[in-house]
Amino acid sequence: MTEFDPKKFVKQQTKAINKAVGDARALIAVSGGVDSTTCAVLTHRALKENLLCVTLDTAFMREGEPEKVAHMLSQPPLNLPMKVVKVQKRFLLEMRGLRDAEEKRKKFRETFYRVLSETAESEGCRFLVQGTIQADIVETKGGVKTQHNVLEQIGISTKELYGFQVIEPVVSLYKGEVRQVARYLGVPTELSERQPFPGPALSVRVVGEIKPDKLETLKKATALTEKQFAKHSPSQYFAAIIDNLEMQSNHFVIHIQEAATRFLTVPKRNLSVKVFEDKATGVKGGERLYGDIAAITARTPEGKVHQAPIKDLVTLQTRITTEHPNFTRILYTIQERAEKQAYVISLRSIQTRDFLTAEVSDIPWTTLSETAELILANCPNVSNVYYDITPKPPATIEME
């Protein structure tokens, strides 16, 4: 297999972009992630002043992120022509009341491209450049989940619907190769090595309905988690939020409790299991499975959380999801509050090469406990903080 050559790739794509666009203007939405940033820098090299870069403030970015991204990209050494488009109210209104993961992804995609269509028309741009990569295509065409930026590959005509033609300079690459291109182009390390962030942003980390207080709580938990987990250098790490509503009758609870009791050698009276009303996206046999979420809490005789080795918890998860394939996500308690609150937080950290499969990171319990303490101290409407002990498969990397 020929080793990937970023210099050769950039030369080829610069020519291809010039040939496709000619003297016309192009628009690119830049999130600050490595895919869209690399595309923007590569395309700017080809089109110069005929490229306009926008950051959409959708309400689902991290705190202060739209302005921070626009500032970073517009400064040396990149000097990209940036513009922030504020559409928070529009996105929140469009997503209101939706609970199903696929419905939310599709509504986000529809709103995202309507906004870009209007922006392109007002700015006189006939082309839209975007950072679709090969993993996005594989997951969407394979039926695992709808990536918001996969359009023409599934039969959506962007010219008919939105009035622009899409150009995807890095669509043949996987994440590692995109990072190589970014380094070659001189993208600062803060951006070239930035951990992945989903196109629909935090909307896919709000399980179930998106509510303002729920979203704000997730933003707080996200900032704390990213700060705490960064020192361990996982491939990706984040927080997700779930309504603290559990199914009242689920015959799987007893089976899971018995399996966990035996495996963790914890007395049955010290172990509890709950299954949430909301579901999470998973992948089994290469296909999407919208499955149940189970949370396990094991306590020592003194009433503290039993801090089992992460690798043992992952093995337990495998036993549970093998015996009960309707579960796509198994969580394990890090810390809990005595009083029940509206939400729970799930912490996720994975190691991966291509993002098509992923292993659970062996994050030290000291970091997990410190992070959970900070979240409970800063988010009064959170009852429990869990660690997601599910690899991909059977879970997807993101919750939805």
C-alpha positions in Angstrom: 0.0 0.0 0.0 1.4 3.4 -1.0 2.1 5.8 1.9 -0.1 8.8 1.9 1.7 12.0 0.7 0.0 15.2 1.9 2.1 17.4 -0.4 1.0 15.5 -3.5 -2.6 15.5 -2.2 -2.7 19.3 -1.7 -1.3 19.9 -5.1 -3.9 17.7 -6.8 -6.8 19.1 -4.8 -5.7 22.7 -5.4 -5.9 22.1 -9.1 -9.2 20.2 -8.8 -10.8 23.0 -6.8 -9.6 25.7 -9.3 -10.9 23.7 -12.2 -14.3 23.1 -10.6 -14.9 26.6 -9.3 -13.2 28.8 -11.9 -13.8 32.5 -11.3 -17.0 31.9 -9.2 -17.3 32.4 -5.4 -17.5 29.6 -2.9 -18.7 29.3 0.7 -17.5 27.1 3.5 -18.9 26.5 7.0 -16.0 26.1 9.4 -16.7 24.7 12.9 -13.1 24.8 14.1 -12.7 21.1 13.8 -9.8 19.7 11.8 -11.9 18.5 8.8 -13.6 21.8 8.0 -10.5 23.9 9.0 -8.2 21.9 6.7 -10.7 22.2 3.9 -11.0 26.0 4.4 -7.2 26.4 4.4 -6.8 24.2 1.3 -9.6 25.9 -0.6 -8.4 29.4 0.4 -5.0 28.4 -1.1 -6.8 27.7 -4.4 -9.5 30.4 -4.5 -8.0 33.3 -2.4 -10.6 36.1 -2.1 -13.2 34.1 -3.9 -13.8 32.0 -0.7 -16.0 33.1 2.2 -15.7 31.2 5.5 -18.6 31.3 7.9 -19.1 29.9 11.4 -22.8 29.2 12.2 -23.7 30.0 15.8 -26.4 27.3 16.1 -26.8 27.3 19.9 -25.2 23.9 20.0 -21.5 25.0 20.0 -19.5 25.1 23.2 -19.5 28.3 25.3 -18.1 31.2 23.3 -16.9 28.8 20.6 -18.3 30.6 17.4 -16.4 33.8 18.2 -13.3 32.0 19.4 -13.2 29.9 16.2 -13.7 32.9 14.0 -10.9 34.8 15.8 -8.4 32.0 15.6 -9.0 31.3 11.9 -8.9 35.0 10.9 -5.6 35.6 12.6 -2.1 34.7 11.3 -0.9 32.3 10.1 -4.2 31.3 8.5 -5.8 34.7 7.8 -9.1 33.2 6.6 -11.9 35.6 5.7 -14.3 34.7 8.5 -17.9 35.7 9.3 -20.1 34.5 12.3 -23.8 33.9 11.3 -26.0 34.0 14.4 -28.9 31.6 14.1 -29.4 30.2 17.7 -33.1 31.0 18.0 -33.9 29.5 14.6 -32.2 26.2 15.4 -33.7 25.9 18.9 -37.2 26.6 17.5 -36.7 24.0 14.7 -35.5 21.3 17.1 -38.0 21.9 19.8 -40.0 18.9 20.9 -38.0 16.3 18.9 -36.8 13.3 20.9 -35.7 10.7 18.3 -32.0 10.8 17.4 -32.5 10.5 13.6 -35.3 13.0 13.5 -33.0 15.5 15.3 -30.1 14.8 13.0 -32.3 15.3 9.9 -33.9 18.5 11.2 -30.4 19.8 12.0 -29.3 19.0 8.5 -32.3 20.6 6.9 -31.9 23.8 9.0 -28.1 23.9 8.5 -28.3 23.8 4.7 -31.3 26.2 4.5 -29.2 28.8 6.4 -26.2 28.1 4.2 -28.4 28.4 1.1 -29.6 31.8 2.2 -26.1 32.9 3.1 -24.7 31.6 -0.3 -27.4 33.5 -2.2 -26.9 36.8 -0.3 -23.1 36.5 -0.8 -23.2 35.5 -4.4 -21.6 32.0 -3.8 -22.4 29.2 -6.3 -20.4 26.5 -4.6 -20.3 25.1 -1.0 -17.1 23.5 0.2 -17.3 21.1 3.1 -15.1 18.8 5.1 -16.9 15.5 4.6 -14.5 12.6 5.2 -14.7 8.9 4.3 -15.9 7.8 7.8 -19.0 10.0 7.3 -19.8 8.3 4.0 -19.3 4.8 5.4 -21.6 5.4 8.4 -24.4 7.1 6.5 -24.5 4.7 3.6 -24.2 1.8 5.9 -27.3 3.0 7.8 -25.5 3.5 11.1 -26.5 7.2 11.4 -27.2 10.2 9.2 -24.2 12.4 9.1 -25.5 15.9 8.5 -22.9 16.6 5.7 -23.6 13.6 3.6 -25.9 14.6 0.8 -25.2 13.8 -2.8 -23.9 10.3 -1.9 -27.4 9.4 -0.7 -29.2 11.0 -3.7 -29.8 14.5 -2.4 -29.4 17.1 -5.1 -27.9 20.2 -3.5 -28.3 22.2 -6.7 -32.1 21.6 -6.8 -32.7 22.0 -3.1 -30.3 24.7 -2.1 -29.0 26.3 -5.2 -25.3 25.5 -4.8 -22.9 22.7 -5.9 -21.0 20.9 -3.2 -17.2 20.4 -3.4 -15.6 17.9 -0.9 -11.8 18.1 -1.1 -11.0 15.6 1.7 -13.8 13.1 1.1 -11.4 10.3 0.2 -9.5 10.7 3.5 -9.8 9.4 7.0 -9.2 11.5 10.1 -5.5 10.6 10.4 -4.8 11.6 6.8 -6.7 14.9 7.3 -4.4 15.7 10.2 -1.4 15.1 8.0 -2.7 17.5 5.4 -3.4 20.1 8.1 0.2 19.8 9.4 1.5 20.2 5.9 -0.6 23.3 5.3 0.8 24.9 8.5 -2.5 24.7 10.5 -1.6 25.5 14.2 -1.4 22.4 16.5 -4.3 23.7 18.5 -6.5 23.1 15.4 -4.7 20.3 13.6 -4.7 18.0 16.6 -8.1 19.2 18.0 -10.3 16.3 19.1 -13.3 15.6 16.8 -16.5 17.5 17.4 -19.8 16.4 15.6 -21.3 18.5 12.9 -24.6 18.8 14.7 -22.4 19.7 17.7 -23.9 19.3 21.2 -27.4 18.5 19.8 -26.3 14.8 19.4 -25.0 14.8 23.0 -28.4 15.8 24.4 -30.2 12.5 24.6 -34.0 13.0 24.0 -35.6 16.4 23.8 -33.4 19.5 23.7 -34.4 21.9 26.4 -32.6 25.2 27.2 -31.7 24.3 30.8 -30.6 20.8 29.7 -28.4 22.3 27.0 -26.8 24.8 29.4 -26.1 22.1 31.9 -24.4 20.0 29.1 -22.2 23.0 28.2 -21.0 23.3 31.8 -20.3 19.6 32.0 -18.5 19.6 28.6 -16.1 22.3 29.6 -15.2 20.5 32.8 -14.8 17.1 31.2 -12.6 18.4 28.4 -10.3 20.2 30.8 -10.0 17.1 33.1 -9.6 14.4 30.4 -7.2 16.3 28.1 -4.2 15.3 30.1 -4.8 11.6 29.2 -4.8 12.3 25.4 -7.8 10.1 24.3 -8.8 10.1 20.7 -12.1 11.7 21.7 -13.7 12.6 25.0 -16.9 14.4 26.0 -20.0 14.6 28.2 -23.6 13.7 27.3 -26.8 14.4 29.1 -29.9 12.2 29.7 -33.2 12.8 31.3 -33.3 11.1 34.7 -36.4 9.0 33.8 -36.2 5.3 34.1 -38.4 2.6 32.7 -40.7 1.3 35.5 -40.8 -2.3 34.4 -38.0 -3.9 32.6 -37.3 -7.6 33.1 -33.7 -7.2 31.9 -32.8 -5.3 35.1 -32.8 -8.4 37.3 -30.6 -10.3 34.7 -28.1 -7.4 34.5 -28.0 -7.0 38.3 -27.3 -10.7 38.7 -24.6 -10.7 36.1 -22.9 -7.6 37.6 -23.2 -9.0 41.1 -21.4 -12.2 40.1 -18.7 -10.5 38.0 -17.9 -7.7 40.4 -18.3 -9.9 43.5 -20.4 -7.3 45.1 -23.4 -8.3 47.3 -26.7 -8.0 45.5 -28.0 -5.5 48.1 -25.0 -3.2 47.2 -25.8 -3.2 43.4 -28.5 -1.5 41.5 -29.4 -1.2 37.8 -31.7 1.2 36.0 -32.8 1.4 32.4 -33.5 4.9 31.1 -36.7 5.8 29.1 -34.6 7.4 26.3 -32.5 5.3 24.0 -29.1 5.7 22.4 -27.8 4.9 18.9 -25.7 1.8 18.5 -24.3 -0.4 15.7 -24.5 -4.1 15.4 -23.7 -6.1 12.3 -22.9 -2.9 10.5 -26.4 -1.5 10.9 -28.0 1.0 13.2 -29.8 -0.2 16.4 -31.6 2.4 18.5 -31.2 0.6 21.8 -31.6 0.8 25.6 -29.3 2.5 28.0 -28.5 0.7 31.3 -26.7 2.2 34.3 -25.0 0.1 36.9 -24.2 1.3 40.4 -22.1 -0.9 42.7 -21.2 0.2 46.3 -18.7 -1.0 48.8 -20.0 -2.1 52.3 -19.2 1.4 53.4 -21.6 2.8 50.8 -18.9 4.3 48.5 -18.8 3.6 44.8 -17.0 0.4 44.0 -14.1 1.5 41.7 -13.7 -1.6 39.6 -10.9 -1.6 36.9 -12.1 -0.1 33.7 -11.0 -3.1 31.7 -13.2 -5.3 34.0 -16.2 -3.0 33.5 -15.7 -3.2 29.7 -15.7 -7.0 30.0 -18.9 -6.9 32.0 -20.4 -4.7 29.4 -19.6 -7.2 26.7 -21.3 -10.0 28.6 -24.4 -7.9 29.1 -24.7 -6.6 25.5 -24.0 -10.1 24.1 -26.8 -11.7 26.2 -29.1 -8.7 25.8 -28.5 -7.2 22.3 -31.3 -4.6 22.8 -28.8 -2.6 24.9 -26.5 -0.4 23.0 -25.0 1.6 25.9 -23.9 0.5 29.4 -22.9 3.1 32.0 -21.2 2.8 35.3 -21.6 5.2 38.3 -18.7 7.4 39.2 -20.5 9.6 41.7 -24.1 10.3 42.7 -26.1 12.9 44.6 -28.4 11.8 47.4 -31.5 13.6 46.0 -32.9 12.8 42.6 -32.5 15.6 40.0 -33.8 16.1 36.5 -30.7 14.9 34.6 -27.7 12.6 34.6 -24.4 13.1 32.9 -22.5 10.4 31.0 -18.7 10.8 30.4 -17.3 9.3 27.2 -13.6 8.7 26.4 -12.4 6.4 23.5 -9.2 5.4 21.7 -9.5 4.8 17.9 -7.6 5.0 14.6 -10.4 5.4 12.1 -13.5 6.2 14.2 -15.2 3.2 12.6 -14.4 1.1 15.7 -13.3 2.4 19.1 -12.1 1.1 22.5 -13.0 2.6 25.9 -10.2 4.7 27.4 -8.7 3.4 30.7 -9.1 6.8 32.4 -7.8 6.7 36.0 -10.4 6.7 38.8 -8.8 9.7 40.3 -9.6 11.7 37.1 -13.1 10.2 36.9 -13.9 11.1 40.5 -12.5 14.6 40.3 -14.5 15.3 37.1 -17.7 13.9 38.6 -17.2 16.0 41.8 -16.8 19.2 39.7 -19.9 18.4 37.6 -22.1 17.8 40.6 -20.8 21.0 42.3 -21.5 23.1 39.2 -24.6 21.5 37.9 -27.2 21.3 40.7 -29.8 19.7 38.4 -27.6 16.6 37.8 -28.2 13.5 40.0 -25.5 11.1 38.7 -22.3 11.1 36.8 -21.5 7.9 34.9 -18.6 6.6 32.8 -19.7 5.1 29.5 -18.0 1.6 29.4 -19.3 0.7 25.9 -16.9 0.3 22.9 -17.9 0.8 19.3 -19.5 -1.5 18.4 -22.1 -2.0 20.0 -22.3 1.7 20.7 -21.6 4.5 18.3 -19.0 7.0 19.5 -21.6 9.7 19.9 -24.8 9.1 22.0 -27.1 9.9 19.1 
